[in-house]
Amino acid sequence: MIGILTFIFLIFFVFFVRWFAKWCTEFVPDGPAKRYSFWGVIAACMFILLGDEVIGGIQFGYLCYAGPGLEVLVDDLEGRKVKTTSERTELNLTPIKITENLYTTYDVDTNEVVFKSVGYNGYGGWLAHWIHFNSFKDPFLFDGYCGLGREKRKLIELHNMTDVNYTNPVGQSLAELRIKN
């Protein structure tokens, strides 16, 4: 049903934009100026639709590029039992909703901070929220997340650390539980 409504809306929008562009260029004399202004009005209308997501996507991309990497704050990583906590804050003055996730990984036994990293979530613009397919409200033009989860996982596996976020509450890994049973 949402697909049919979206299709009807898009057909209506195409006819409306065409009518609006003709109305705006009605008094422009015939020739290249009229043609360029007609297409300029159509481009401006399309930018109104996706402009917040384009500008927000550029800002989101810069945040991901310039954000700090994975900070390792201790020298000895071997065999630690770690847990990750996160704190989410919404960034101000962005055309789309962007949240910053501060991840802190600490040693469960000593409460010493082991890693710190930052990840960003970007949500779609107004068009993605009004026209969404199957409850998909992510951005149309860019991926909605950037972070260092894979790098942290590789580092944890490389140094034989146990991540209690991915094990049972006692802290045993799934492999250890299989051996006991």
Summary of the structure (lengths in Angstrom):
residues: 181
radius of gyration: 25.0
end to end distance: 50.3
largest distance: 85.5
contacts: 469
relative contact order: 0.14
helix: 46%
strand: 21%
